[in-house]
Amino acid sequence: MSIRDDDNVVLAAGVEVPYRRQTPDHSTADLLAQAFGAALEQSGFNAREIDGLGVASFTLAPDHAIDMAWRLGLSPRWCMDDCHGGASAINMLQHAVRAIQHGDASVIALLSGDRFTPDDFRKLVEHYNVTTSTYLRPLENGGPNSLFAMLTERHARRHAFTRRDYGAVCVAQRAWAAGNPGAVYRTPLTLDEYLAAPMVADPLCRFDCVPVVCGANAVIVARADLVRRAPTVRVRALECRYNADHQAGDGLQTGLAALADGLWQHAGAGPRDMDLVSVYDDYPVMALVQLADLGFAPDGDLRGLIARIGTRELPVNTSGGQLSAGQAGAAGGMHGLVEAIVQLRGAAGERQVADARLAAVSGYGMVEYRYGMCANAVVLERVG
């Protein structure tokens, strides 16, 4: 998807309700409403001007986007529920941009978030889809940690990696999190501490597994001529691939590999031109796989890629990523998108990447039987 011939759509806000381990006094709808209010404040729009709404959430059920619209006092012309997990934000963004381009809406709010109790999360993991309920739950397989432990082991054999290599990614992201007041885990992490952490599913330790938290994010997508506040961000290119391998692959390549060439061609830029990257990081191995699929290791040198991440030559997941900021359910799919918007707006505080103008963001997720079925990516550019 290229919109370089139509600059009339911009991202006017990107916000995050600070993630917390638990929010006993707030429901999922409360968190989404907080994100909505913060996005309005940042963008300068009021609720009466919002004529489109997209919502991604696991725990809002049995309510849907239309129920959320009613709670927010909206009467939208465009309404969307999304169920694509880690790929939800970019999926909704694709549809929102097209809706505005074709006149179906003028100002769209995209909301993602969840409030989990331990029981909520157990039910989600055990009944993620019919395949999980039917084939995996009876095995008591431990959920996604066991699946991605096997993938990590396979990845390590292919690249002759040790736990230190994956730990370097976790340590680098925790260093970014120290500059993010919204991150749940900000305490500096050393490689020795990583290596000494308890095992969850060998070879994954506690720091390899994304921590479940509660929170919400929101993005405002609008017609450029309606926006009152600068700077804004625009989409230079957006590509999606779903069910790329029909669950028959080894998991060491995502749908991003199939879409990368088209993404960079439509963007008129390449990996070397990106000032920062946000990749979906439920596990460090998946951050590396997505970066490789997108072309950030063109010579196949993943050790060199890890070194660039560690030295910040390549700013990756500058919020700390989900591994340090936390994964608030479906909000995890929007976390990296919001961080890229914050960076491009020059509002990232002490973690700000200097003169950030271009950013790449990827989405990944929705395990059917083995690995993620969904992959998408977007290149964003600062405007103004």
Summary of the structure (lengths in Angstrom):
residues: 384
radius of gyration: 19.3
end to end distance: 23.0
largest distance: 56.4
contacts: 1444
relative contact order: 0.20
helix: 43%
strand: 22%
